[in-house]
Amino acid sequence: MIKTNLKMKFNKIIGAFGNMDQILEGVKNKVFKKQHIEDIADIRWMECAQCPELDTTGNKCAVSATKPCCGACGCSIGLKIRALSASCPMGKWKSVTNNHSEKLIKKQIEEDASSI
């Protein structure tokens, strides 16, 4: 049983490395709050709060200090719901954009702002 739990946690940590862009996006959006992102996060949180996969103890988190987390993927809920390029592994909500599109939008905004 302990071996199985360690293997599951290890797999979630490895999976997190594949989602590093989304994790960093969630961190950025949690630190530098924008109302439209907080509105999306609130809607997503309403779904997560009712989900049986919500882990408030940290047992299924990739990193236990990030609780509450999604028991299905191990991601911190506070970060995942703020990453616009993330989607729910249970299919409860979808991504709003992807990292590539977000970078293009930011570049266009910066170019427009510099031409003013």
TACORRA-V301059 format. One record per backbone hydrogen bond with DSSP energy under -1.0 kcal/mol. NH is the residue of the N-H (numbers start at 0). CO is the residue of the C=O. If there is no record, write none. Layout:
nh->[NH:NH]
co->[CO:CO]
This chain:
nh->[4:5:6:7:8:9:10:11:12:13:14:15:16:19:22:23:24:25:26:27:28:29:30:31:32:37:38:39:40:41:42:43:44:45:46:47:48:50:53:54:61:65:66:68:69:70:73:76:79:80:82:85:87:90:95:96:101:102:103:104:105:106:107:108:109:110:111:112:113:114]
co->[0:1:2:3:4:5:6:7:8:9:10:11:12:16:18:19:20:21:22:23:24:25:26:27:30:33:34:35:36:37:38:39:40:41:42:43:44:47:50:68:73:62:63:54:74:52:69:67:75:76:79:82:92:87:83:83:97:98:99:100:101:102:103:104:105:106:107:108:109:110]
